[in-house]
């Protein structure tokens, strides 16, 4: 009996593929099938798989033209014969050798269709462990509506019957096809378990290298899918998390891939904006990717430079990343002589000088009311700082535009 089918889409991953497959070989549960779908690789990925298949006949190799990971996983699902399925990307690998066995036994014992592991690893320069769930969730059966998670589906084991009977598949998107799949699977299951093991190691890619305009369109389609699903099923937490992903996680990826030759992206942005503004009851709300498109960075920069020149003596409020980036912006325009001080709420944990400019606490700076104060902090604390300045009788200030500050951080 095949207990678990491991489904692995493969596209140009020869450098990582052997590590990936051998991590499956090393699992203590042996009643596995390893379904590898070659998605039109142009490197030697197939050769690696063929060599590994000589060692272990549990490898099933399927071939298709490049259609994306979602299509490949769906093909793997149709081929699968295991009672449960798990999804592994070809550049990732499994960690704990007994994780799949424990997860399988947990599903059987507790009569749940889905089981996840408590931890997963992220690999950049080195491995570090990410706790997916709080410790108190261990050894409990959890309800999806209490958590409404949308990420890390690779960290779970799914009953194949649940997916097949409810026709739960991956949408044919080149990006963001896994959160819509995952949300529908766990919502349909209603209950799930997490166990204290670390199944999965995820290699984090450079986001900028992964997107094109077409892929960003698919990203938006996946995000909109989850917004609509959340609305239809009263999943308020999922809705807000997805809206926040558009507002913060993906705003610049979307903005940087806007093209005059592709109106689909703008149409999708407008659709997402309508959904979010209607749900929040704010008809005038504009999501950040659209705000970025409407915001004229060049005009703002020109206005800011003229203000710095005309004010003469200037101080910056804040000693964080935005301040340091703005100092470089000012230095590039030969205006550093205008900056006389960097002001902070208090000196605890702060340097005495940044780029040769003295750092002073606000209480010692308050008498310098003839200085123009440019507040260089993020949106989340800008209101708090403005209130703090007003309470201290300082009105000669301006808060740097939220979008300009974020653009500085992206440089």
N, C-alpha and C positions, 0 to 999 in steps of 0.2 A: 504493500500500500504506500502510495506517495502521500506523505503528510503535508509537505510544503512545496510549493512551486516558487522558485526565486526567478523573478523576471528582470532581465538586464538589457536595456537598449544600449547599443554600442555604436558610437560614431567617432572615429579617429581618436581612439584612446589607447593606442598600443603601449604608451609609456607607463600606464597605470593598470592595464587590464590584468596582467598576471597577478599582481597584488590583490586586486578585487576578487578574482575567481578563487585564488588559494585561500582567501579568508572564508569563503563558503566551504571549501574542502575541509577546513579545520573545525567547522561547527560539530558539536558533539552529536546533534541529531543527523542521522545519515539517510533517512528516508526522504530524500530531497530530489527534485529535478531542477536543473539550472538552465533556464530558457534564455538564450542569448539571441537577440534580434539585431543583426548587422544592418544598420540604417544607412547603407550606401557609403561606407567608409572608403577613403582613398589612401589610407596608410596600410600598415601591415596588421591591423587588428584581427582580420580573419585568420591569418597565419598563426597568430598567437593562440587564438581559440582552437584551431585545428590541432595544434601541438598539445594543448591542455586536454583536449577531448581524447587523445590517445592514452592519457593517464586515467581518465575518469569518464565512463560512458554515461554518467548522469547529465552531461552537457548536451543540450539540444540546440543546434545552430539553425536559425532561420535567416533568410536573406530578403532584403527589399531595397528598392530605390529610396533615396533620402526623402523622408516625409516628416521627420520630427519624432521626438521621444514619445509624445502622447500616442501617436499612431502605432509606434513600435510596441509600446506597453499594451495597447488594446489587442494587438496581434498575439502577444504573449499570453494575455488573459484567455483568448479563444483556444490557444493550444494547451493551456495548463490543465493538469489532472489532479493536482494536489487538493487536499481538503481546505488548505489555507494558502494564501499567496503573500509574498513580500516583494518589495520593489527595491532594487539596488542599482545605482548608477555606476557606469563602468569606470569612472575615475574615483569612486569611493570604495569603502571596504567595511567589513564587520569587525567588531572589537572583541567582546566577550565570547569565548568559544562555546559557552553553553546557553547563550541568550535565546536562540530560536527554540531550543528544546524546552526551556522554562516557559517561554511565551505560549508554545503549543500546549503544554500541559495545563497552563493556567486557563486558556480558552476552553479546553475540554472539561476541566474540573469545575469551573465557575459558570459554564454554559453562557459565555459571552462570545460575540462574533468578532470582536476586535480587541487586541491587546497591544499596548505600547511599552517601551522601556523608559525608565525614569530619567536616564541620561543619554546624551549623544556627544560625540566629539566633533570639534571643528578643527580643521587643519589648515593653517596658513603657513607660517614659517615653522610652527611646531603644533603638536596636538594640545588642545585644552578642552576640558569637559564643560558642557553646558547642561544645566539641570532643567529639563523640560517641564517637570511638575514639582510642586512643593513636596517635601518629605512626608507630610501628613496624608497625602493621597495614596501612599503605598498600601497595598493589601486591602484596598477598598474598591467596590464597584462604583464607578462614577457615571453621572448623567451628562450627556453632551451639552444640554442646554445650560448647565452650570458653568461650562468652560468655553464653548464655542470657538475652539482653536481652529486655525486654518493652515498652519505650517507644520513641517517635519513629518509628512506622511511616510517617509522612508523608515521612520522609527517604529512602525507599527506592523502587525500581522493582521491580515483581513481574511475572514471566512469567504471562500470563493463563491459559495452558494448565495450569500448575501448580495454580492456584486452582480452575479449572473441573473438571479431572480428579479432584482430591482433595476436591471439594465444600467448599472452605474459604470460608466467608462470615462476615459480621459477625453476632453474636447480636443479637437484637432488644431490646437494652437501651438505655435513654435515657442511661446513663452507663457508662463503662468497657467499651464494646463493642470498642474497638480493640486493647487488649493481648491478649485471647484470640485475635482474628483473627491478629495479628502473630506471636504465639508459634507457632501452628499452621502458619502459612505458612513461617516460617524453619526450624522443626523438620523439616517435610516436605522442604524444599529441601536440608537438611543443610549445604550449603556456600553461601557468599555472598562478595561482594567489597565493599570500600569504596574510594572514590577521593577524592583530595584536591581536593574542590570543596565549595561551600556551596549546596545546592539550596534550602533551605526557611527561611522566616522565620515563626515561630510567635508570635502575639500571646497573651500570658499573661493569662487572665481572672482576675477576683477570684473565688476559690474559693467564698466565702460566698454569692455571688449565683447560683451555678450549681446549687444542690442543693435538693431538697425531700425529704420522707420517701420518696416513691415512687422518686425518682431515686437516693437512697441505697440503697434495696433493690436496684436494678439494679447499682449500684456494687459491693455485696457479692456479688451473683451473679457478676459478672465476676471479682472477686478469687477467689471460691471455684472458679470454672472453672479458673483458672490454678493454684491449689493442687492441685486434683485431677489436672490434666494433668501437673503436675510430679511428683506421686507416681507416677502410672502409667508415666512414662517416665524415672524416675530422674534428674530434673533438680533436683539438690539446690540449686544456686545460685538457680534460678528460685523454688523453694519458699521459701527463706529471704528473698529479696528481696520476694516477695509478702507473706509474713508480716510483714516489717518495714514494708511499706506500710500494713497494717492497724494495726500498733502505733504508728507515728509519723506517716506522711503523712496518713492519713485518720481517725485516732482521734477527733479533735474534730469533724470534719465529721459523722461517724456519730453521735456522742454528742449533738450539738446538734439532730439531726433525729429523735431518738427520740420516739415518740408513743404514748400509751396506746391510741389508736384504731387503731394499725397493729401487730399482733402479728407480721406477716411479718418485720419488721426484727429483732425479738428472736430469732425462729426462725433467721434467717440468721446472726446473730451466734453463736448457740449451735452451729450447724453448723460455722462457721469455727473456733470454739474447739475443738470435738471433733477436727477434722482436725489442727490445729496441735499440740494437747496430745498426741495420739496419736503424731504423727510425732516429736515431741521426747521422747517417753517420760516426760512429766510430767502425770499424770492430774489434778493439782490446779492446773495452770496456768490463768490467766484472762487473756484478751487485754485490752488497754488499754480499748477501748470499753466492755466489760463492767465493768472495774474502775471506770471513770468513773461508770457508772450506779449501781454499788453504793456508791461513795464519797459520804459526806455532807459536802459542802463547808461547809454551815452549821454543823454540829456541830463540824467541825474548826476553823473560824474562831472559834467561841465558846471552844473549849478553848484556842486559841492566844492570844486576847486575854486570857483569865484568867491564862495563864502569864506573859505579858508584864507584867501588872499586879502579880502576886504576887512576881515575881522582883526587881522594883525596878530594878537596874542590869544592863543587857543590852548585849551586843556582837553584831554580825552578822558572820559569817565569809563573805567573798565580796564582790566589788565589781562584779559583772556585772548583767545585766538583771533577774534575779530579785530581787537585793538592792534595786535601785532601785524595782521595783514593790512590794516589801514595805514599803519606806519610805513610799510613798504610802498603802498600806493602813494602816500604823500612824498616819500623819499624819491620815488621815480619821477616826481614832478618838481623836484628841487624846492620843496616847501617845508622841509623838516625844521627849518629855523623858526617857523611860526608856532611850533608845538613847544609849550613851556613846561607842561607838567602832565602827569598821568594820575588821575584821581581814583581812589578806591574807597569803599565804605569803611574798611579798617585795614591795618597793615599785617594782620596775622596771616602767615603763609605767603605773603607777597614779597617780591624783590624790592630793593631800595631804588633801583634804576632799571629801565628797559630801554635798550638802544641809546644809552647815555642820558635819557630823560628821567628826571627825578619822579619817584612814585610817592604820593602824599595822601594821607587820609582826608576825607571830606571835611572833618571838623577843623583841620588846620588850613583848609583851602577856602573856607566860606567867605573870608574877608576879601578874596580876589574876585569880587563880583563884576569887575570890568573885563575879566577873561570870558571869552565865549567858550562854553563847555559843550563838546560834542560827545553824546552818550553812545558808546560803542559796545552794546550788549545785544544778545538775541531777544527775540520778541517775547519769550516766556517770562523774562524778568525786567523788560523795559518799563512796564507800567509801575512795577515796584520801585525801580530806581527813580522814575519821574516823581512819584509820590514822596520818596525820601528827599529829593532835591527841593521840592516845594515846601516840605516841612522845615527844611533848613534855610528857607528864605532865598533860595537860588532859582531865579527865573530866566537867566540869560543862557538858555541851553536849547539843544535840538537833539532828538533821538535819530540816529542813523536809520535810513529806510531798511525795513526788515529784509527785503529781497536783495538789496545791494550788499548788506552784510553777509547774507548766505552766498551770494555770488563771489565775494571775496574769499570765503572759505573754500570754495570749489577751485580756486586758482592754484 
